[in-house]
């Protein structure tokens, strides 16, 4: 079992060396194997990458994410712009069905609707999460089909 000090070092290095994460305003705390990240990142993709980095570390018993997305002025957009872009990206995505709906409040995008396969649910999430101005994504899409034998 790793010590808290070793976990702290491992998490801090994982964040520092992941090119998808701007960790300049992120702090790491570890107590009894529970990792807590606090601070801010400049975009939602940074937050997702930071979460993935922590999940890759063996020995983490639990993870608390207190990191907020603080968009730089150049990437801020109003909810109407984000909603329009989100609706467009879902429409333009060739593997997604029609009828997915988007709601935006304070940069939080909620996606609703139904898809045939789990990979489509993930593709919708990935497409929305990369849009400028998005602070978080709540993926409420349901999957209609379940693979035989699953």
Buried (B, 14 or more C-beta within 10 A) or exposed (E): EBEBEEBBBBBBEBBEEBEEBBBEEBEBBBEEBBBBBBBBBBBBBBBBBBBEBBEEBEBBEEBEEEBEBEBEEEEEBEBEBBBBBBBEBBEEBEEBBEEBEBBBEEBBBBBBBBBEBBEBBEBBBBBBBBBBBBBBBEBEBEBEEEEEEE
